[in-house]
Amino acid sequence: MQRPKTRVGRHTDPLTNKGQGLYKAFGLFVVLALFISNSIAVSASTITEDFNGESSYPKGSVVSIKKGEPGDIELTDLNNSEYLLGVVADDSQSSISFKKQSSNVSVALSGEVEVLVSDANGDIVRGDFIGASWLEGVGMKAIDDEKQKLLGVAQEGLDSVKAEEYGGIDTENGRKDVSVGVIKVRLFDKESPLASASESNAVQGVLSSVVGKDVSITRAVIGSILFSVSLIVAAMFITSSVKGSFISIGRNPMASASIHKGMVRVAILSVVIIITGTAVAYAVLAL
């Protein structure tokens, strides 16, 4: 006589059914993270736009928008720094360039560019804020005791050996002999509150201390969203796994070993998600 077959109840792997939907969510999260990281990387690159101005403006000149003429530019000094725009640059070296048929001067609006600066307000070292100066088209170390629209942050110091003597200029402290040279400057994002760039809220302050540099509100929001999404996706994985495991064990207690292995996989995947989200968020803040 044949022994009757015992039908064993099927168990549900925590990573099947609803778990498959979570896999898709994880995939979308990875794609989103990569897309945002790529977008941030592009935004960190040099972007130029054409404007109307004198073609004789030397490369590295700091320029402002002419009041009442948004398509025209002029050299920047402390008198018109309210309309500071960017730096005259070579569009062939930019990542993105917005060309205009009727315009003849390319202006770098973001990224890291070479800028003409002077020592009119003291020696420039890496990390100093750069703003307009008394000398047209030339930046200098930002003035501390007055609000000033800033251009960006110096990525290197002004080498006195390479700087050339310009001569005397009129400053708020009288006549002063200055030297002019070229340094690399990381331009501020145009959406940043430049007049108060050194002030930040509590969240920005914490994030800035983590990455060791000033963080704009845009990057702070994007980084926080990425990190929060990674926590939510990881929580969804864990919640679905635990729920599915209880159901599976109730249906088939003998499948507990297989279910435990599935939960371990879910735990590992959740950790990977959180680490990925943290790494991408840090990259967004640090760029």
Secondary structure, 3 states (H helix, E strand, C coil): CCCCCCCCCCCCCCCCCHHHHHHHHHHHHHHHHHHHHHHHHHHHCCEEEEEECCCCCCCCCEEEEECCEEEEEEECCCCCHHHEEEEECCHHHCCEEECCCCCCEEEEEEEEEEEEEECCCCCCCCCCEEEECCCCCCEEECCCCCCCCEEEEECCCCCCCCCEEEEEEEECCEEEEEEEEEEEEEECCCCCCHHHCCCCCHHHHHHHHHHCCCCCHHHHHHHHHHHHHHHHHHHHHHHHHHHHHHHHHHHCHHHHHHHHHHHHHHHHHHHHHHHHHHHHHHHHHHC
